[in-house]
Amino acid sequence: MTQDQPRHSAQQFPPYTYVPGRAPHPVSDPAGHMHGHEPPQPPPLDPDHWQDSDTYLFGIDLFNHGYYWEAHEAWESLWHAAERQGTVADFLKGLIKLAAAGVKSLEENPAGVERHTNRAVELLSSVSQSSTRYCGINLESVLAKCRSDALATITLEPIE
């Protein structure tokens, strides 16, 4: 996660990245950066036109800049739009688990990092069986970094 990562969305970053116990919960705490805001329900992610999904692209931006909890929330809205089943849903759930591992890393919880990373590997591996690149993401690269315990080095760089 570096500040010089390219951006894929024009949406503004939140004022802080949520880490449980260190910052106000973004939704339930009145001081949270998302409190009182109803998140929009995005249309389902179309793997053939992923470039058109601002929610997906903003999730990538959030993840690449260390806003793991917020990335999780963005991708979870797309996972619900995918009705939580099928290849698109498995891909999104893999990204959600990767973001959850990022949160656990910020919490300095190695067991949580391992648990969520392993589940991300399972989900993304199932998607990679049909394609090494999905929604612009090089799954082989992401999986290799997950398997080598290099979570901190993962950036998601969508390529058309």
N, C-alpha and C positions, 0 to 999 in steps of 0.2 A: 504494500500500500504506500504509494507516494503521491505527493501533490501534483507531480508532473505527468500523471497518467492522462491520456486523452479522454475527452468527454464525448459521450454518445447521445446525450440528452441536454435540453436547455433548462431543465428543472433545477431549482436552487437546492443546495444541500441544507439539511436541518442545522440548527445552531450547535448541536452536539450529537455524538453517537451514543446511543443508549447502552450502558453496561449495568446490569442489575446490581443494586446496592451502591452504585457510585453516582447516579444521576436520577432525576425524577423520571418515573415511567412515562413514556411519551403520550400514552392514551389515558390511563387511569388517574394520573396525578394532575391536579389543576395547573401545576407549573410545567407540565410536559409539553413538548413542542408540537404534539399532534392532538392535544386535549381539545375536545369540542368540535373537531373537524371530522366529518364523515368521509372516509376515503371513497373515491369514485370506484365504481365497479367497471373494470376495463373489459373490453371484448376479449374473447379467447385469443391466445397466441397462435398465429398461423405460422407453422414452420417454414412455409414457402415465402412468407412475407414478414418475417420477424423484424425487419428493418422498420416496419411501419408501427411497431408497438412501442410507444413511448414508455409505458410502464416497464416493459422488459428491459429496454435500454437504460432507463433510470436505475433499475435494480443493478445492472452491471456497473454503472457509475458509482452507486452507493457502495457496492462490494469492493470495487477497486480502490476506493478511498477510505476504507475502514469503517463504513457505516453498516456493519453486518446485521444488526437487528433490523434496521430500516430496509435493507436489501431483502431480508427474509420476508418482511411484511409486503413489499412490492410484489415479489414472486409468488407469495401465498395468494394474493388476490387473483393472479393469473391461474394458479393451480385450481382455485375454486371455479374460475370461469371454464376450465378444462374438465370440470366435473370430477376431478380427482382420480381419473382413470385413463389409461392409454399411454402411448409413448410421450406425448407432450406433457402430460401430468407427471410421468416418471422423471422426465428431464427436469422439470421445474422443481419437483420434490428433491431431486439430487442437488440442485442449486440451493434450495432452502436448507438442506442438511449441511451443505458447505458453509453457508452463512451462519448457521447455528454453531458450527465448529469454530468459526471466527469469533463469535460471542464468547464461547468457552475459552478461547485463547486469551481474549482480553480479560477474562475473569481469572486467568492463570489456573485453569482447571484441566490438566492434561488428560484425565480419564474422560471428561466430556468431549474434549477435542477428538480423542481417538474414537469414541463411540459414534459421534456424528460424522466424522470423516469416513469411517468404515461403511456407514449406511449410504453416504454420498457415493462412495465407490461402487457399492452394489447397484444402486439405481442408475448411475451414469454408465456403468459397464453394460447394463442391459440395453441401454439406448445405443451405445457404441457398436453393438453387434450388427446393427443394420447400417450404421454410418459413422465414420470417424469424426465428422464435423456435423454438428446439429445446431440449428438456429445461429449459425455463424461461429460457434465455439469449437475449437479443436479439442475434442474429448480425450484423445490420446495424451495430449500434453497435460491437461488437467489431472487425468487419472495417474499419470506417471508421477506428478508432484505429490498427489495425495498418498500414493503408495510409498514414496520415499520420505514421508513425514516432513514435507516441505510446504505446509499450508501457508506459511507466511510469504512464500514466493509466488503464490497463485495470483495471477491477474487474468481476467476474462477479456480477451481481445477479439470481438466479433469481426469476422472477415467475410465479405460477400463472395 
